[in-house]
Amino acid sequence: MVVYADILFAINFSMDFISMFITQLLLNRKINKRRILLSSALGGLYGVFELLVPVNTVIGIIINLSVSLLMCLIAYYERSVRRLFSMYIVYWGVSLTLATFMSVFYSFLNKILSKYILDYSYTSVYSGARFFVITSLSIICAVIFGKAFSKEKNITSASLEVKINEKIHLLSALCDTGNMLSDPLSGRPVILVSRDGQLGKEIDNIPDIYKKYIPYRVTNSKGVLKGVIPKVLKIDGKNTDAIIAPVENKGFAGYEGCIPYSLL
């Protein structure tokens, strides 16, 4: 059997790209196309390497798991080990589901195309036709997934109920996919509030020894936020585990805080 490395790379690249894309949609993460492309390219190269360099079954499994973990690190850069592990599990679930679907479809397509391409003497025509159809359908599935989840997750704001000491604060907060801050030790997401508000002032009055330190980096600055874990924290009436941290002079598009989409 003749195997074409370029077609094998393209198939693996397409499958990995779609799996990464769907995983980010499922987890409602901000999609970084460059990272996904780089990660998928690594997956495509590994697919060719795996075919050209046979290894022991156990070693092959270890390498496979390690490469897929590296791919997740590239695509979903995440400092929290717990959150990275959850993404890793979801990615594997999506990959296996997609691979199973494609295997069933491939078998069905094989029976159909064999009736029409049987007379061709070059298997590359046969492989090329199947590759084109499978890739096209995969892209369509990814687009359908994307639209479905974007409609389901079209939430722009939520109500916050926060209790730090004795007083309960009720706020209206913006839901932002760009807020990906989390505590590097516990992995808890960080909800941002204005330092000028009552909740921000109450947090600032708490001694630093009781606070969590969250490093951050944006385009032109970096620093450390000081937040606390509230006694009570509810988003739209549901108990939530997160850190509240005040920031300087943030209007949040007219809202009183900023909630990571991962908490919804």
NULO-687268 format. One record per residue: x, y, z of N, C-alpha, C in turn; residue number from 1. Coordinates in nm, 3 decimals. Layout:
residues N
(rec (X,Y,Z),(X,Y,Z),(X,Y,Z),NUM)
...
end
This chain:
residues 264
(rec (0.085,-0.119,0.000),(0.000,0.000,0.000),(0.088,0.124,0.000),1)
(rec (0.056,0.220,-0.087),(0.131,0.344,-0.097),(0.067,0.449,-0.009),2)
(rec (0.147,0.511,0.076),(0.098,0.616,0.165),(0.168,0.746,0.129),3)
(rec (0.093,0.850,0.107),(0.149,0.980,0.071),(0.159,1.066,0.197),4)
(rec (0.282,1.107,0.227),(0.306,1.182,0.350),(0.230,1.314,0.354),5)
(rec (0.220,1.382,0.238),(0.151,1.511,0.236),(0.002,1.496,0.267),6)
(rec (-0.060,1.389,0.211),(-0.202,1.366,0.238),(-0.222,1.323,0.383),7)
(rec (-0.130,1.239,0.434),(-0.139,1.196,0.574),(-0.126,1.316,0.667),8)
(rec (-0.031,1.404,0.638),(-0.014,1.526,0.719),(-0.141,1.611,0.714),9)
(rec (-0.197,1.629,0.593),(-0.316,1.713,0.578),(-0.435,1.657,0.654),10)
(rec (-0.452,1.524,0.652),(-0.563,1.462,0.723),(-0.548,1.480,0.873),11)
(rec (-0.428,1.451,0.925),(-0.404,1.466,1.069),(-0.416,1.612,1.112),12)
(rec (-0.365,1.702,1.029),(-0.374,1.845,1.059),(-0.520,1.888,1.068),13)
(rec (-0.602,1.846,0.970),(-0.743,1.884,0.967),(-0.817,1.829,1.089),14)
(rec (-0.794,1.701,1.119),(-0.863,1.639,1.232),(-0.824,1.707,1.364),15)
(rec (-0.695,1.736,1.381),(-0.649,1.801,1.505),(-0.704,1.942,1.515),16)
(rec (-0.706,2.013,1.403),(-0.758,2.150,1.404),(-0.905,2.152,1.445),17)
(rec (-0.983,2.062,1.387),(-1.126,2.057,1.418),(-1.148,2.017,1.563),18)
(rec (-1.068,1.920,1.613),(-1.081,1.877,1.753),(-1.048,1.991,1.848),19)
(rec (-0.940,2.065,1.819),(-0.903,2.179,1.902),(-1.010,2.287,1.899),20)
(rec (-1.063,2.311,1.781),(-1.164,2.414,1.763),(-1.290,2.381,1.843),21)
(rec (-1.338,2.257,1.830),(-1.459,2.215,1.900),(-1.437,2.216,2.052),22)
(rec (-1.316,2.175,2.095),(-1.284,2.175,2.238),(-1.295,2.315,2.297),23)
(rec (-1.242,2.414,2.226),(-1.249,2.551,2.276),(-1.393,2.602,2.279),24)
(rec (-1.474,2.556,2.182),(-1.614,2.595,2.183),(-1.687,2.533,2.302),25)
(rec (-1.659,2.405,2.327),(-1.724,2.336,2.438),(-1.689,2.400,2.572),26)
(rec (-1.564,2.443,2.586),(-1.517,2.503,2.711),(-1.536,2.654,2.713),27)
(rec (-1.591,2.705,2.601),(-1.619,2.848,2.592),(-1.494,2.932,2.613),28)
(rec (-1.384,2.886,2.556),(-1.258,2.959,2.565),(-1.241,3.051,2.445),29)
(rec (-1.167,3.159,2.463),(-1.137,3.248,2.352),(-1.047,3.175,2.253),30)
(rec (-1.088,3.175,2.127),(-1.017,3.097,2.025),(-0.897,3.176,1.973),31)
(rec (-0.778,3.116,1.983),(-0.656,3.174,1.930),(-0.616,3.092,1.807),32)
(rec (-0.645,3.144,1.689),(-0.625,3.069,1.565),(-0.478,3.033,1.542),33)
(rec (-0.389,3.123,1.576),(-0.246,3.096,1.554),(-0.199,2.979,1.639),34)
(rec (-0.243,2.976,1.764),(-0.205,2.866,1.852),(-0.263,2.733,1.803),35)
(rec (-0.388,2.737,1.758),(-0.451,2.615,1.708),(-0.380,2.565,1.583),36)
(rec (-0.343,2.656,1.494),(-0.272,2.617,1.371),(-0.137,2.555,1.404),37)
(rec (-0.064,2.616,1.498),(0.067,2.564,1.537),(0.053,2.427,1.602),38)
(rec (-0.046,2.413,1.690),(-0.070,2.285,1.757),(-0.110,2.177,1.658),39)
(rec (-0.196,2.212,1.562),(-0.242,2.116,1.461),(-0.128,2.074,1.370),40)
(rec (-0.038,2.168,1.340),(0.078,2.135,1.257),(0.167,2.033,1.328),41)
(rec (0.183,2.050,1.460),(0.259,1.953,1.539),(0.193,1.816,1.533),42)
(rec (0.059,1.814,1.543),(-0.013,1.688,1.534),(0.002,1.622,1.398),43)
(rec (0.001,1.703,1.292),(0.019,1.650,1.158),(0.157,1.590,1.138),44)
(rec (0.260,1.659,1.187),(0.397,1.609,1.177),(0.415,1.480,1.258),45)
(rec (0.353,1.476,1.375),(0.364,1.356,1.458),(0.297,1.237,1.390),46)
(rec (0.186,1.262,1.319),(0.118,1.154,1.246),(0.209,1.092,1.141),47)
(rec (0.286,1.175,1.072),(0.380,1.124,0.971),(0.496,1.051,1.039),48)
(rec (0.549,1.110,1.147),(0.658,1.049,1.222),(0.618,0.912,1.276),49)
(rec (0.496,0.901,1.327),(0.447,0.777,1.386),(0.444,0.665,1.283),50)
(rec (0.417,0.701,1.158),(0.411,0.600,1.052),(0.550,0.559,1.005),51)
(rec (0.641,0.658,0.997),(0.775,0.632,0.944),(0.868,0.569,1.046),52)
(rec (0.843,0.594,1.175),(0.933,0.542,1.281),(0.853,0.455,1.376),53)
(rec (0.840,0.325,1.346),(0.766,0.234,1.434),(0.834,0.224,1.571),54)
(rec (0.754,0.224,1.677),(0.808,0.212,1.812),(0.727,0.107,1.888),55)
(rec (0.781,0.068,2.004),(0.712,-0.026,2.092),(0.575,0.029,2.130),56)
(rec (0.477,-0.060,2.148),(0.339,-0.018,2.177),(0.330,0.070,2.301),57)
(rec (0.394,0.030,2.409),(0.389,0.107,2.533),(0.455,0.243,2.514),58)
(rec (0.572,0.243,2.452),(0.642,0.370,2.428),(0.559,0.458,2.335),59)
(rec (0.495,0.396,2.237),(0.412,0.471,2.144),(0.297,0.540,2.215),60)
(rec (0.234,0.470,2.310),(0.124,0.529,2.387),(0.173,0.647,2.469),61)
(rec (0.289,0.630,2.534),(0.346,0.738,2.616),(0.377,0.860,2.530),62)
(rec (0.439,0.836,2.413),(0.471,0.947,2.324),(0.345,1.014,2.274),63)
(rec (0.245,0.933,2.241),(0.118,0.988,2.192),(0.053,1.079,2.295),64)
(rec (0.048,1.032,2.420),(-0.011,1.112,2.527),(0.069,1.239,2.553),65)
(rec (0.202,1.227,2.545),(0.289,1.343,2.569),(0.273,1.447,2.459),66)
(rec (0.268,1.402,2.334),(0.253,1.495,2.222),(0.118,1.566,2.229),67)
(rec (0.012,1.491,2.260),(-0.121,1.553,2.270),(-0.126,1.653,2.385),68)
(rec (-0.054,1.624,2.495),(-0.047,1.719,2.607),(0.025,1.846,2.563),69)
(rec (0.135,1.830,2.489),(0.208,1.946,2.438),(0.121,2.027,2.342),70)
(rec (0.041,1.958,2.262),(-0.050,2.027,2.170),(-0.151,2.111,2.248),71)
(rec (-0.202,2.056,2.358),(-0.298,2.130,2.441),(-0.231,2.251,2.507),72)
(rec (-0.106,2.234,2.549),(-0.032,2.346,2.609),(-0.015,2.459,2.508),73)
(rec (0.013,2.422,2.383),(0.030,2.523,2.278),(-0.101,2.592,2.246),74)
(rec (-0.208,2.513,2.231),(-0.337,2.569,2.188),(-0.410,2.642,2.297),75)
(rec (-0.401,2.591,2.421),(-0.483,2.644,2.530),(-0.398,2.699,2.644),76)
(rec (-0.289,2.762,2.617),(-0.194,2.805,2.720),(-0.264,2.835,2.852),77)
(rec (-0.238,2.754,2.952),(-0.306,2.762,3.081),(-0.209,2.726,3.193),78)
(rec (-0.195,2.817,3.291),(-0.102,2.793,3.401),(-0.157,2.696,3.504),79)
(rec (-0.286,2.693,3.519),(-0.348,2.604,3.616),(-0.344,2.459,3.567),80)
(rec (-0.281,2.372,3.645),(-0.270,2.231,3.607),(-0.407,2.167,3.601),81)
(rec (-0.493,2.203,3.695),(-0.627,2.144,3.699),(-0.707,2.181,3.576),82)
(rec (-0.703,2.306,3.536),(-0.779,2.350,3.419),(-0.719,2.294,3.291),83)
(rec (-0.587,2.283,3.285),(-0.523,2.224,3.168),(-0.560,2.077,3.154),84)
(rec (-0.564,2.006,3.268),(-0.600,1.865,3.266),(-0.745,1.847,3.217),85)
(rec (-0.835,1.936,3.261),(-0.974,1.926,3.217),(-0.984,1.950,3.066),86)
(rec (-0.906,2.045,3.014),(-0.905,2.069,2.870),(-0.848,1.949,2.795),87)
(rec (-0.747,1.889,2.854),(-0.682,1.771,2.794),(-0.782,1.656,2.782),88)
(rec (-0.861,1.634,2.886),(-0.961,1.527,2.885),(-1.070,1.556,2.781),89)
(rec (-1.117,1.680,2.778),(-1.220,1.717,2.680),(-1.167,1.702,2.538),90)
(rec (-1.041,1.743,2.517),(-0.981,1.731,2.384),(-0.977,1.585,2.339),91)
(rec (-0.937,1.495,2.430),(-0.932,1.353,2.396),(-1.072,1.299,2.367),92)
(rec (-1.170,1.343,2.444),(-1.307,1.299,2.420),(-1.357,1.342,2.283),93)
(rec (-1.328,1.469,2.248),(-1.368,1.521,2.118),(-1.295,1.446,2.006),94)
(rec (-1.165,1.424,2.023),(-1.084,1.356,1.921),(-1.134,1.214,1.896),95)
(rec (-1.161,1.140,2.004),(-1.208,1.002,1.990),(-1.346,0.997,1.927),96)
(rec (-1.433,1.089,1.967),(-1.567,1.095,1.909),(-1.561,1.126,1.761),97)
(rec (-1.479,1.225,1.726),(-1.465,1.264,1.586),(-1.401,1.152,1.504),98)
(rec (-1.301,1.085,1.563),(-1.235,0.975,1.492),(-1.331,0.859,1.467),99)
(rec (-1.415,0.829,1.567),(-1.514,0.722,1.551),(-1.614,0.756,1.441),100)
(rec (-1.661,0.881,1.442),(-1.755,0.924,1.339),(-1.692,0.914,1.201),101)
(rec (-1.566,0.960,1.189),(-1.498,0.957,1.060),(-1.471,0.815,1.013),102)
(rec (-1.443,0.725,1.106),(-1.418,0.585,1.068),(-1.543,0.521,1.010),103)
(rec (-1.657,0.547,1.076),(-1.784,0.494,1.026),(-1.817,0.555,0.891),104)
(rec (-1.798,0.687,0.880),(-1.828,0.754,0.754),(-1.731,0.708,0.644),105)
(rec (-1.605,0.689,0.679),(-1.504,0.643,0.584),(-1.543,0.506,0.527),106)
(rec (-1.588,0.417,0.613),(-1.629,0.283,0.568),(-1.748,0.293,0.473),107)
(rec (-1.843,0.380,0.508),(-1.961,0.399,0.423),(-1.921,0.462,0.289),108)
(rec (-1.832,0.562,0.295),(-1.788,0.629,0.174),(-1.706,0.537,0.085),109)
(rec (-1.631,0.448,0.148),(-1.548,0.354,0.075),(-1.633,0.265,-0.017),110)
(rec (-1.747,0.222,0.034),(-1.836,0.136,-0.044),(-1.897,0.211,-0.161),111)
(rec (-1.927,0.341,-0.139),(-1.989,0.419,-0.245),(-1.890,0.453,-0.355),112)
(rec (-1.772,0.506,-0.315),(-1.674,0.552,-0.414),(-1.611,0.436,-0.490),113)
(rec (-1.601,0.321,-0.427),(-1.537,0.207,-0.493),(-1.611,0.166,-0.620),114)
(rec (-1.738,0.196,-0.628),(-1.816,0.160,-0.747),(-1.783,0.250,-0.865),115)
(rec (-1.736,0.372,-0.836),(-1.711,0.469,-0.941),(-1.563,0.489,-0.972),116)
(rec (-1.475,0.458,-0.877),(-1.333,0.484,-0.897),(-1.254,0.354,-0.909),117)
(rec (-1.323,0.243,-0.922),(-1.257,0.114,-0.927),(-1.168,0.099,-1.048),118)
(rec (-1.205,0.165,-1.160),(-1.130,0.148,-1.284),(-1.004,0.233,-1.291),119)
(rec (-0.984,0.325,-1.196),(-0.864,0.407,-1.197),(-0.743,0.325,-1.153),120)
(rec (-0.630,0.352,-1.216),(-0.510,0.275,-1.183),(-0.426,0.340,-1.075),121)
(rec (-0.454,0.465,-1.044),(-0.375,0.535,-0.943),(-0.457,0.551,-0.814),122)
(rec (-0.406,0.495,-0.708),(-0.477,0.501,-0.579),(-0.480,0.643,-0.524),123)
(rec (-0.391,0.730,-0.574),(-0.390,0.868,-0.524),(-0.520,0.941,-0.559),124)
(rec (-0.582,0.905,-0.673),(-0.708,0.967,-0.710),(-0.815,0.927,-0.610),125)
(rec (-0.815,0.797,-0.577),(-0.911,0.742,-0.481),(-0.893,0.807,-0.344),126)
(rec (-0.768,0.814,-0.299),(-0.739,0.873,-0.168),(-0.770,1.022,-0.167),127)
(rec (-0.736,1.090,-0.276),(-0.762,1.233,-0.285),(-0.909,1.265,-0.279),128)
(rec (-0.991,1.184,-0.346),(-1.136,1.208,-0.345),(-1.192,1.189,-0.205),129)
(rec (-1.151,1.083,-0.138),(-1.200,1.058,-0.002),(-1.154,1.168,0.093),130)
(rec (-1.028,1.208,0.077),(-0.975,1.314,0.164),(-1.053,1.444,0.147),131)
(rec (-1.084,1.478,0.022),(-1.158,1.602,-0.006),(-1.297,1.598,0.058),132)
(rec (-1.368,1.488,0.041),(-1.503,1.477,0.095),(-1.501,1.478,0.248),133)
(rec (-1.409,1.401,0.309),(-1.402,1.393,0.456),(-1.366,1.528,0.516),134)
(rec (-1.268,1.596,0.457),(-1.227,1.726,0.509),(-1.339,1.829,0.496),135)
(rec (-1.407,1.827,0.383),(-1.517,1.922,0.362),(-1.627,1.902,0.465),136)
(rec (-1.665,1.776,0.488),(-1.769,1.747,0.587),(-1.723,1.783,0.727),137)
(rec (-1.594,1.764,0.756),(-1.542,1.799,0.889),(-1.551,1.950,0.913),138)
(rec (-1.519,2.028,0.811),(-1.526,2.173,0.823),(-1.670,2.217,0.845),139)
(rec (-1.763,2.153,0.771),(-1.905,2.185,0.787),(-1.950,2.156,0.929),140)
(rec (-1.907,2.040,0.983),(-1.943,2.004,1.121),(-1.889,2.106,1.220),141)
(rec (-1.766,2.152,1.198),(-1.705,2.251,1.289),(-1.783,2.382,1.286),142)
(rec (-1.826,2.423,1.166),(-1.902,2.548,1.153),(-2.037,2.535,1.224),143)
(rec (-2.103,2.418,1.206),(-2.233,2.394,1.271),(-2.218,2.398,1.422),144)
(rec (-2.112,2.329,1.474),(-2.084,2.331,1.618),(-2.065,2.475,1.666),145)
(rec (-1.987,2.551,1.590),(-1.956,2.688,1.629),(-2.080,2.773,1.640),146)
(rec (-2.170,2.764,1.541),(-2.293,2.843,1.544),(-2.384,2.799,1.658),147)
(rec (-2.394,2.668,1.678),(-2.481,2.615,1.783),(-2.438,2.664,1.920),148)
(rec (-2.308,2.655,1.948),(-2.259,2.695,2.080),(-2.256,2.845,2.098),149)
(rec (-2.234,2.919,1.989),(-2.233,3.064,2.002),(-2.373,3.115,2.035),150)
(rec (-2.477,3.049,1.983),(-2.614,3.089,2.015),(-2.648,3.051,2.158),151)
(rec (-2.601,2.932,2.200),(-2.634,2.884,2.334),(-2.565,2.966,2.441),152)
(rec (-2.445,3.015,2.411),(-2.367,3.087,2.511),(-2.373,3.238,2.493),153)
(rec (-2.474,3.287,2.423),(-2.483,3.430,2.396),(-2.533,3.505,2.520),154)
(rec (-2.452,3.506,2.623),(-2.486,3.572,2.749),(-2.390,3.689,2.767),155)
(rec (-2.444,3.808,2.788),(-2.359,3.926,2.798),(-2.343,3.978,2.941),156)
(rec (-2.437,3.945,3.030),(-2.427,3.995,3.167),(-2.490,3.896,3.263),157)
(rec (-2.459,3.914,3.391),(-2.513,3.826,3.495),(-2.514,3.904,3.626),158)
(rec (-2.596,3.857,3.720),(-2.603,3.922,3.852),(-2.506,3.854,3.948),159)
(rec (-2.442,3.935,4.030),(-2.346,3.886,4.129),(-2.399,3.912,4.270),160)
(rec (-2.389,3.812,4.356),(-2.419,3.828,4.497),(-2.293,3.791,4.574),161)
(rec (-2.235,3.889,4.643),(-2.106,3.870,4.709),(-2.115,3.910,4.855),162)
(rec (-2.062,3.824,4.941),(-2.053,3.854,5.084),(-1.909,3.831,5.129),163)
(rec (-1.843,3.938,5.170),(-1.703,3.930,5.216),(-1.698,3.922,5.367),164)
(rec (-1.749,4.021,5.434),(-1.756,4.022,5.581),(-1.899,3.994,5.624),165)
(rec (-1.973,4.100,5.653),(-2.113,4.083,5.694),(-2.211,4.139,5.591),166)
(rec (-2.162,4.232,5.510),(-2.249,4.297,5.415),(-2.258,4.217,5.284),167)
(rec (-2.378,4.210,5.229),(-2.398,4.143,5.100),(-2.406,4.249,4.990),168)
(rec (-2.325,4.231,4.885),(-2.321,4.324,4.772),(-2.391,4.259,4.652),169)
(rec (-2.478,4.335,4.588),(-2.546,4.289,4.467),(-2.497,4.373,4.350),170)
(rec (-2.441,4.308,4.249),(-2.383,4.378,4.136),(-2.432,4.319,4.005),171)
(rec (-2.424,4.401,3.902),(-2.449,4.355,3.766),(-2.315,4.352,3.695),172)
(rec (-2.277,4.235,3.643),(-2.142,4.218,3.588),(-2.144,4.178,3.441),173)
(rec (-2.042,4.222,3.371),(-2.024,4.189,3.230),(-1.960,4.051,3.217),174)
(rec (-2.008,3.969,3.125),(-1.947,3.838,3.098),(-1.850,3.854,2.981),175)
(rec (-1.724,3.827,3.006),(-1.621,3.859,2.907),(-1.533,3.738,2.879),176)
(rec (-1.523,3.697,2.750),(-1.436,3.586,2.712),(-1.288,3.625,2.725),177)
(rec (-1.262,3.757,2.727),(-1.123,3.802,2.737),(-1.067,3.793,2.878),178)
(rec (-1.153,3.776,2.977),(-1.107,3.763,3.115),(-1.073,3.617,3.142),179)
(rec (-0.945,3.585,3.134),(-0.899,3.448,3.156),(-0.807,3.439,3.278),180)
(rec (-0.815,3.541,3.366),(-0.732,3.540,3.486),(-0.771,3.426,3.579),181)
(rec (-0.671,3.365,3.641),(-0.697,3.260,3.740),(-0.584,3.258,3.841),182)
(rec (-0.613,3.208,3.958),(-0.513,3.193,4.064),(-0.414,3.085,4.023),183)
(rec (-0.284,3.115,4.013),(-0.187,3.015,3.968),(-0.175,2.894,4.060),184)
(rec (-0.215,2.907,4.187),(-0.204,2.796,4.281),(-0.329,2.709,4.283),185)
(rec (-0.444,2.770,4.298),(-0.568,2.692,4.310),(-0.641,2.674,4.178),186)
(rec (-0.611,2.760,4.080),(-0.680,2.752,3.952),(-0.815,2.822,3.951),187)
(rec (-0.852,2.887,4.061),(-0.981,2.957,4.067),(-0.984,3.073,3.969),188)
(rec (-1.093,3.089,3.894),(-1.108,3.206,3.807),(-1.118,3.333,3.890),189)
(rec (-1.090,3.447,3.827),(-1.090,3.575,3.897),(-1.197,3.666,3.840),190)
(rec (-1.285,3.714,3.927),(-1.386,3.812,3.889),(-1.332,3.951,3.925),191)
(rec (-1.338,4.041,3.831),(-1.286,4.176,3.852),(-1.399,4.272,3.889),192)
(rec (-1.370,4.362,3.985),(-1.465,4.468,4.022),(-1.387,4.599,4.031),193)
(rec (-1.460,4.708,4.023),(-1.395,4.839,4.029),(-1.351,4.871,4.172),194)
(rec (-1.231,4.925,4.184),(-1.179,4.964,4.316),(-1.258,5.080,4.374),195)
(rec (-1.326,5.157,4.287),(-1.402,5.273,4.334),(-1.538,5.234,4.392),196)
(rec (-1.584,5.111,4.366),(-1.712,5.068,4.418),(-1.704,5.025,4.564),197)
(rec (-1.820,5.003,4.625),(-1.825,4.964,4.767),(-1.756,4.830,4.790),198)
(rec (-1.778,4.735,4.700),(-1.715,4.604,4.716),(-1.564,4.614,4.701),199)
(rec (-1.518,4.694,4.604),(-1.374,4.711,4.585),(-1.308,4.776,4.705),200)
(rec (-1.376,4.875,4.765),(-1.321,4.941,4.883),(-1.315,4.846,5.002),201)
(rec (-1.418,4.760,5.016),(-1.419,4.666,5.127),(-1.304,4.566,5.115),202)
(rec (-1.279,4.520,4.993),(-1.169,4.426,4.971),(-1.035,4.492,4.999),203)
(rec (-1.019,4.617,4.958),(-0.893,4.689,4.981),(-0.864,4.707,5.129),204)
(rec (-0.968,4.714,5.212),(-0.950,4.734,5.356),(-0.911,4.605,5.430),205)
(rec (-0.918,4.492,5.361),(-0.879,4.364,5.422),(-0.726,4.354,5.423),206)
(rec (-0.665,4.313,5.533),(-0.518,4.300,5.538),(-0.467,4.207,5.428),207)
(rec (-0.352,4.243,5.373),(-0.296,4.168,5.260),(-0.266,4.022,5.295),208)
(rec (-0.245,3.995,5.422),(-0.210,3.858,5.462),(-0.324,3.759,5.431),209)
(rec (-0.446,3.812,5.419),(-0.561,3.726,5.392),(-0.598,3.722,5.243),210)
(rec (-0.517,3.785,5.162),(-0.550,3.797,5.020),(-0.475,3.696,4.933),211)
(rec (-0.529,3.673,4.816),(-0.466,3.590,4.714),(-0.398,3.683,4.613),212)
(rec (-0.278,3.645,4.570),(-0.202,3.727,4.476),(-0.211,3.665,4.336),213)
(rec (-0.262,3.744,4.242),(-0.281,3.693,4.107),(-0.198,3.776,4.009),214)
(rec (-0.092,3.720,3.953),(-0.013,3.794,3.853),(-0.090,3.807,3.722),215)
(rec (-0.069,3.918,3.653),(-0.135,3.939,3.524),(-0.040,4.009,3.428),216)
(rec (-0.068,3.993,3.301),(0.011,4.060,3.197),(-0.084,4.097,3.083),217)
(rec (-0.082,4.223,3.044),(-0.158,4.269,2.928),(-0.060,4.325,2.826),218)
(rec (-0.111,4.387,2.721),(-0.026,4.430,2.610),(0.088,4.521,2.653),219)
(rec (0.058,4.620,2.735),(0.161,4.719,2.769),(0.193,4.727,2.918),220)
(rec (0.145,4.632,2.997),(0.176,4.637,3.140),(0.162,4.499,3.203),221)
(rec (0.214,4.490,3.323),(0.200,4.367,3.401),(0.202,4.404,3.548),222)
(rec (0.154,4.312,3.632),(0.150,4.341,3.773),(0.088,4.227,3.851),223)
(rec (0.042,4.260,3.972),(-0.018,4.160,4.060),(-0.146,4.216,4.120),224)
(rec (-0.255,4.141,4.108),(-0.382,4.179,4.169),(-0.394,4.112,4.306),225)
(rec (-0.463,4.179,4.397),(-0.486,4.122,4.529),(-0.636,4.098,4.546),226)
(rec (-0.673,3.971,4.558),(-0.814,3.937,4.569),(-0.844,3.852,4.691),227)
(rec (-0.972,3.825,4.713),(-1.015,3.743,4.826),(-1.117,3.640,4.778),228)
(rec (-1.132,3.533,4.857),(-1.235,3.434,4.832),(-1.356,3.470,4.920),229)
(rec (-1.468,3.508,4.863),(-1.584,3.553,4.942),(-1.645,3.440,5.025),230)
(rec (-1.713,3.479,5.133),(-1.789,3.382,5.212),(-1.905,3.328,5.130),231)
(rec (-1.967,3.418,5.054),(-2.078,3.381,4.965),(-2.053,3.443,4.829),232)
(rec (-2.064,3.363,4.726),(-2.050,3.413,4.590),(-2.149,3.339,4.500),233)
(rec (-2.243,3.414,4.445),(-2.343,3.354,4.357),(-2.350,3.431,4.226),234)
(rec (-2.359,3.356,4.116),(-2.379,3.414,3.984),(-2.516,3.371,3.935),235)
(rec (-2.605,3.466,3.916),(-2.743,3.438,3.878),(-2.807,3.337,3.974),236)
(rec (-2.777,3.353,4.103),(-2.838,3.269,4.206),(-2.770,3.136,4.230),237)
(rec (-2.664,3.103,4.154),(-2.594,2.975,4.170),(-2.461,2.995,4.243),238)
(rec (-2.435,2.911,4.342),(-2.309,2.920,4.417),(-2.191,2.897,4.324),239)
(rec (-2.088,2.979,4.342),(-1.971,2.976,4.254),(-1.844,2.986,4.337),240)
(rec (-1.740,2.919,4.291),(-1.610,2.924,4.357),(-1.515,3.008,4.273),241)
(rec (-1.482,3.126,4.320),(-1.394,3.215,4.245),(-1.334,3.318,4.339),242)
(rec (-1.242,3.396,4.286),(-1.176,3.503,4.361),(-1.228,3.637,4.309),243)
(rec (-1.248,3.731,4.401),(-1.289,3.868,4.364),(-1.169,3.959,4.383),244)
(rec (-1.133,4.033,4.277),(-1.018,4.123,4.285),(-1.055,4.261,4.230),245)
(rec (-1.026,4.368,4.306),(-1.053,4.504,4.256),(-0.942,4.553,4.164),246)
(rec (-0.980,4.633,4.065),(-0.884,4.693,3.972),(-0.912,4.843,3.962),247)
(rec (-0.817,4.917,3.914),(-0.827,5.063,3.909),(-0.920,5.112,3.798),248)
(rec (-1.016,5.197,3.837),(-1.096,5.277,3.743),(-1.145,5.199,3.621),249)
(rec (-1.207,5.085,3.643),(-1.262,5.005,3.533),(-1.414,5.021,3.530),250)
(rec (-1.466,5.068,3.415),(-1.609,5.085,3.402),(-1.679,4.961,3.353),251)
(rec (-1.606,4.870,3.289),(-1.662,4.745,3.237),(-1.786,4.770,3.151),252)
(rec (-1.775,4.867,3.060),(-1.884,4.898,2.966),(-2.015,4.930,3.039),253)
(rec (-2.005,4.999,3.151),(-2.124,5.037,3.225),(-2.165,4.940,3.334),254)
(rec (-2.099,4.824,3.343),(-2.130,4.725,3.447),(-2.038,4.746,3.567),255)
(rec (-2.067,4.674,3.675),(-1.992,4.693,3.799),(-1.882,4.589,3.819),256)
(rec (-1.873,4.492,3.730),(-1.771,4.390,3.741),(-1.754,4.315,3.609),257)
(rec (-1.660,4.223,3.609),(-1.631,4.146,3.488),(-1.614,3.999,3.526),258)
(rec (-1.700,3.913,3.471),(-1.700,3.771,3.502),(-1.638,3.692,3.387),259)
(rec (-1.547,3.598,3.416),(-1.495,3.511,3.310),(-1.607,3.422,3.255),260)
(rec (-1.607,3.399,3.126),(-1.710,3.314,3.065),(-1.703,3.171,3.119),261)
(rec (-1.586,3.130,3.167),(-1.570,2.994,3.214),(-1.657,2.964,3.336),262)
(rec (-1.707,3.069,3.405),(-1.789,3.050,3.524),(-1.938,3.032,3.491),263)
(rec (-1.973,3.052,3.365),(-2.116,3.044,3.328),(-2.155,2.903,3.290),264)
end
